[in-house]
Amino acid sequence: MGKLYCGTIFSSTAPSGEVATWLQANCEGQWDLLPASVAGDGVTKKFMILFEEENDRSNFETCHSVA
């Protein structure tokens, strides 16, 4: 596995599995999806996502609004 250095924080009501499925289908390099917190509503989750490739991070941020 390469070094994961490009990170972003992402808030979503989607299950982590849906986010991981998108990452798997759309990233050329390695990535890691880490839970950061759950909001008081118990539904909204905040994730830290680390990417090996800068363009994977950029593509993710283009397709999703990030916190």
Phi, psi and omega per residue, in radians:
M1 nan 2.410 3.086
G2 -1.337 3.127 3.117
K3 -1.362 2.362 3.105
L4 -1.740 1.920 -3.029
Y5 -2.271 -0.289 -3.136
C6 -1.658 1.954 -3.072
G7 -2.064 2.801 3.037
T8 -2.611 2.706 3.044
I9 -1.838 2.348 -3.029
F10 -2.352 2.218 3.063
S11 -1.844 2.412 -3.077
S12 -2.784 2.688 2.972
T13 -1.655 -0.100 3.129
A14 -1.233 2.548 3.047
P15 -1.084 2.630 -3.126
S16 -1.019 -0.536 3.115
G17 -1.079 -0.648 3.098
E18 -1.165 -0.722 3.112
V19 -1.116 -0.791 3.135
A20 -1.085 -0.666 3.113
T21 -1.095 -0.743 3.103
W22 -1.087 -0.809 -3.125
L23 -1.048 -0.777 -3.124
Q24 -1.087 -0.693 -3.088
A25 -1.362 -0.409 -2.956
N26 -2.066 -0.108 -3.114
C27 -1.753 2.390 3.079
E28 -1.473 -0.607 -3.137
G29 -1.728 -3.034 3.101
Q30 -1.296 2.772 3.101
W31 -2.668 2.850 3.067
D32 -2.473 2.336 -3.129
L33 -1.903 1.990 -3.069
L34 -2.044 2.247 3.077
P35 -1.189 2.388 3.129
A36 -1.922 -0.761 3.131
S37 -2.949 2.916 3.036
V38 -2.167 2.307 -3.132
A39 -1.199 2.913 -3.138
G40 -1.042 -0.398 3.122
D41 -1.320 -0.162 3.128
G42 1.297 -0.005 -3.081
V43 -1.965 -0.783 -3.111
T44 -1.346 2.202 -3.125
K45 -2.037 2.587 3.051
K46 -1.973 2.270 -3.135
F47 -2.076 2.588 2.888
M48 -1.822 2.229 3.135
I49 -2.046 2.202 3.098
L50 -1.872 2.404 -3.106
F51 -2.145 2.562 3.024
E52 -1.369 -0.657 -3.055
E53 -1.899 2.268 3.112
E54 -1.014 -0.707 -3.106
N55 -1.186 -0.467 3.041
D56 -1.153 -0.744 3.096
R57 -1.088 -0.798 -3.138
S58 -1.063 -0.769 3.112
N59 -1.094 -0.723 3.118
F60 -1.074 -0.818 -3.118
E61 -1.149 -0.540 3.085
T62 -1.188 -0.659 -3.078
C63 -1.514 -0.298 -3.079
H64 -2.351 2.529 3.014
S65 -1.371 2.356 -3.110
V66 -1.921 2.668 -3.111
A67 -1.268 nan nan
